[in-house]
Every structure is written in structure tokens, then in C-alpha cells.
């Protein structure tokens, strides 16, 4: 069945949560989900920016049902507090793991817990949140977890043996490894759900999506959400000539993975032409699907968080 991202199926009565939803891909994912009639919870670190995103969605999607909760995925206390609120929801049809650092620091920095900050923000916090909110997903028939991957997983070869990058740090490697970890986690989560008899259609399914090469300067301007400078617009328009697209379109694969009834757990979605285009099913890297890499990452993550995942 063809998928038209401009004409999405009605989702009235459903509830979706999007992390890092106040700007970029997270904002447009939230806006597009809200346009289906679903209730969308924007889980954001900055309350002021979250309020601006809420106002923008309500202005662009008449009648939108949206709300916010505070969530800093790099702060374990914040993750726990957010999870308590999400567990109070009557239902949780989709958990979109979008938040992250796109432009890593030049030198290695640590979170309050002592973990490399990009790893903590892009991956560890999402593992933690998913583990804590699993009961809400399990009680919602047909629920989904969608992990945000990246094209960077195709450009850096890593089996995640040096997860914390205590030596050999570079911002690019930190970002790529965090996204490899997210993809490995997304696929392993689906395998574990199926083995436990909790996955598949009707259960909880885990999928992974990537946005291609999506840039702010090709994205619609929205006050308080996306306001690129003229030089950035100019530079990003040049990148459009070599395959870039706006973040509104970069959100399409995530939205398809979240909503398409023909999509199945363990699948991977991205732009048709890799960097841009309509959202299609694709094949991830071999490392992303490697069970041995996944088993090592899972156990290592549980140790870092001092949190056994209930699967």
C-alpha cells in the first residue's frame, strides 16, 4: 500500500509522546501527529520553548490536542519524573524517541551521572524512559516505540566497544555511536518483545526511522520554533542541490513508522532516496541488526543506569 505523508490516517482517541518536541524533527513529528486528531504530549527540556511549540501547533493545526511535560533525557531524575506522569496516561499508543544533541561538544563532556553527554542524551536517557514507561505501552493494544536513527550509522564503523569514548573522543564519533546505539536498541527491543510474547501486531512493536539529510534552512519558518538566519537559509539551499531536505519532510519516516498499520516491528524507515524523498522501508546497517552487539550493549546499558530492563 502506498503511503501519502500529506494525507495521514485518522488517529482520534490515541495518544503519542515525542521527546525533544519543541524544535526540528521533533516539532514537525508532533505537528503531523496532532493533525491526525491524536493527543500529542511534547516531552521537552525547556518549558518556554515547549510553550512556543504548543502555540505554533495550535496555530497551524486548528483544534489540535497537545500538552507538555518536562523531560531532560540527560538527567535521570527528570526521566523518572516524566515516566511517572506518562504512566498516568489512560493509554500510550506511541513513544517517539527523538530528543538528542545534533551538534556535539568539541571536547568530551560528562553528564551528572558521569556518562559521556552525547551518549547520555541521545541514547541512555531513552533506554531509561522506555524501560520505565513499558507498562503503559503494554496496556495499550498495538502500541509502538520508534527510535530515531541516522545516516551517520552508515558512515562510522563501530561495534560500540568504546561506548564512553574516554579515549579517542571526537564529536562526530560520539554522535554516530549514539545513533548506532539507538538503532541497535530499537531492533533488539523488538526482538525481546517478540520472545517474551509481548510484541507483534496487537502487542508492543519497536521500529527505527532516520530523517535523511534534513536541515533547518530548507524548513518552513515558524516563530519560536524554526527561525534560521538569512546566511543559514542561503547555505542550506545550496545543500538542497546535493540532496538535503527540510526537517518537516525529515519527520515523514518517523511518522510513518508510528502510524502505518502495514509497518511491522523490527522495520526501518527513511527517505526513498536515502537523503530525501518519500518515506519508505529500508535496510539498516549490519551492525544495527547484530544480536551480539545488541546483547553487549543491552547489558552494558543496564550496568551504566543501574536499571534492569523488564524484558
Residue pairs with C-beta under 8 A, 6 or more apart in sequence:
1 262
3 256
3 260
3 278
3 279
5 32
5 249
5 252
5 255
5 256
5 278
5 279
8 32
8 35
8 36
8 255
8 259
9 36
9 259
9 261
10 36
10 37
11 33
11 36
11 37
11 38
11 93
11 259
12 36
12 37
12 38
13 37
13 38
14 38
14 39
14 91
14 93
14 94
15 38
15 39
15 40
15 41
15 89
15 90
15 91
15 92
15 93
15 94
16 33
16 38
16 39
16 40
16 41
16 93
16 94
16 95
16 96
16 258
17 40
17 41
17 43
17 86
17 92
17 94
17 95
17 96
17 133
18 26
18 29
18 30
18 33
18 40
18 41
18 42
18 43
18 96
18 98
19 26
19 43
19 44
19 71
19 73
19 96
19 97
19 98
19 99
19 126
19 129
20 26
20 43
20 44
20 45
20 73
20 98
20 99
20 100
21 27
21 29
21 30
21 40
21 42
21 43
21 44
21 50
21 53
21 98
21 99
22 42
22 44
22 46
22 49
22 50
22 52
22 53
22 225
23 49
23 53
23 225
23 226
24 102
24 216
24 219
24 226
24 247
25 98
25 148
25 211
25 214
25 247
25 250
25 251
25 254
26 42
26 96
26 98
26 99
27 53
27 56
27 57
27 222
27 225
27 226
27 247
28 219
28 247
28 248
28 250
28 251
29 96
29 98
29 251
29 254
29 255
29 258
30 40
30 42
30 53
30 57
30 66
31 56
31 57
31 60
31 61
32 251
32 252
32 255
33 40
33 94
33 255
33 258
33 259
34 40
34 57
34 61
34 64
34 65
34 66
35 61
35 64
36 259
37 65
38 65
38 93
39 65
39 66
39 67
40 57
40 64
40 65
40 66
40 67
41 66
41 67
41 68
41 69
41 86
41 89
42 50
42 53
42 54
42 66
42 67
42 68
42 69
43 68
43 69
43 70
43 71
43 82
43 99
44 50
44 53
44 68
44 69
44 70
44 71
45 70
45 71
45 72
45 73
45 78
45 99
47 68
47 70
49 224
50 68
50 70
51 68
52 223
52 224
52 225
53 68
53 224
53 225
54 66
54 67
54 68
55 224
56 222
56 223
56 224
56 225
57 64
57 66
58 64
58 66
60 222
69 82
69 85
69 86
70 78
70 81
70 82
71 78
71 79
71 82
71 99
71 129
72 78
72 79
72 125
73 79
73 99
73 100
73 120
73 121
73 124
73 125
73 126
73 128
73 129
74 111
74 112
74 117
74 120
74 121
74 125
75 111
75 112
75 125
76 112
76 113
76 125
76 128
76 305
79 125
79 128
79 129
79 132
80 128
80 132
82 129
83 129
83 132
83 133
86 92
86 133
86 136
87 132
87 133
87 135
87 136
89 136
91 136
91 139
91 140
91 143
92 133
92 136
92 137
92 140
92 143
93 140
93 142
93 143
93 144
94 143
94 144
94 145
94 146
94 258
94 259
95 129
95 130
95 133
95 137
95 143
95 144
95 145
95 146
96 146
96 148
96 254
96 258
97 126
97 129
97 130
97 145
97 146
97 147
97 148
97 182
97 186
98 148
98 254
99 121
99 122
99 125
99 126
100 121
100 122
100 148
100 178
101 117
101 118
101 121
101 122
101 175
101 178
102 175
103 171
104 117
104 118
104 171
104 172
104 174
104 175
105 117
105 118
105 171
106 171
107 169
108 116
108 117
108 165
108 166
108 169
108 174
109 116
109 117
110 116
110 117
111 117
111 120
111 121
113 120
113 304
115 124
115 164
115 304
116 163
116 164
116 165
116 166
116 169
116 174
118 171
118 174
118 175
118 177
118 178
119 163
119 164
119 165
119 174
119 177
119 178
119 181
121 178
122 175
122 178
122 179
122 181
122 182
123 178
123 181
123 182
123 185
123 301
124 301
124 304
124 305
126 147
126 182
126 185
127 185
127 301
127 305
127 309
128 305
128 307
130 145
130 189
130 309
131 307
131 309
131 310
134 204
134 310
134 311
137 143
137 145
137 204
138 198
138 203
138 204
141 202
141 203
142 201
142 202
142 203
142 205
143 203
143 204
143 205
144 204
144 205
144 206
144 207
144 257
144 258
144 265
145 186
145 189
145 204
145 205
145 206
145 207
146 186
146 206
146 207
146 208
146 209
146 254
146 257
146 258
147 182
147 183
147 185
147 186
147 189
147 206
147 207
147 208
147 209
148 179
148 182
148 208
148 209
148 210
148 211
148 254
149 179
149 182
149 183
149 186
149 208
149 209
149 210
149 268
149 284
149 288
150 175
150 176
150 179
150 182
150 210
150 211
151 210
151 212
151 213
151 270
151 274
151 275
152 172
152 175
152 176
152 179
152 180
153 176
153 179
153 180
153 183
153 210
153 284
153 285
153 287
153 288
154 285
155 176
156 172
156 173
156 176
156 177
156 180
157 287
158 173
158 176
158 177
158 180
158 287
159 287
159 290
159 293
160 177
160 180
160 181
160 184
160 293
160 296
160 297
162 168
163 177
163 181
163 297
163 300
165 173
165 174
165 177
180 285
180 287
180 288
181 297
182 208
183 208
183 268
183 284
183 285
183 288
184 287
184 288
184 290
184 293
184 294
184 297
185 294
185 297
185 298
185 301
186 206
186 207
186 208
187 206
187 208
187 266
187 268
187 284
187 288
187 289
187 294
188 291
188 294
188 295
188 297
188 298
189 206
189 311
190 199
190 205
190 206
190 207
190 265
190 266
191 266
191 291
191 294
192 199
192 311
193 199
193 200
193 203
193 204
193 205
193 206
193 265
193 311
194 200
194 265
196 311
197 203
198 204
198 311
199 205
199 206
199 265
200 264
200 265
201 264
204 265
205 264
205 265
205 266
206 265
206 266
207 257
207 258
207 263
207 264
207 265
207 266
207 267
207 268
207 269
208 257
208 267
208 268
208 269
208 284
208 288
209 253
209 254
209 256
209 257
209 268
209 269
209 270
209 279
210 253
210 268
210 269
210 270
211 247
211 250
211 251
211 253
211 254
211 270
211 271
212 243
212 245
212 249
212 250
212 253
212 270
212 271
212 273
212 274
212 275
212 276
212 277
213 239
213 243
213 244
213 245
213 275
213 276
214 244
214 245
214 246
214 247
214 249
214 250
214 276
215 236
215 239
215 240
215 244
215 245
215 246
215 247
216 226
216 228
216 232
216 236
216 247
217 228
217 232
217 233
217 234
217 235
217 236
217 237
217 239
218 236
218 237
218 239
218 240
218 244
218 245
218 246
218 247
219 226
219 228
219 246
219 247
219 248
220 226
220 246
220 248
221 227
221 228
226 247
228 236
236 244
243 273
243 274
243 275
243 276
244 275
244 276
245 271
245 275
245 276
245 277
249 271
249 276
250 271
252 271
252 278
252 279
253 269
253 270
253 271
253 279
254 269
255 279
256 263
256 269
256 279
257 263
257 267
257 269
257 279
263 269
263 281
267 281
268 281
268 282
268 283
268 284
268 288
269 279
269 280
269 281
269 282
270 279
270 280
270 282
271 277
271 278
271 279
271 280
272 278
272 279
272 280
274 282
287 293
298 309
301 309
302 308
302 309
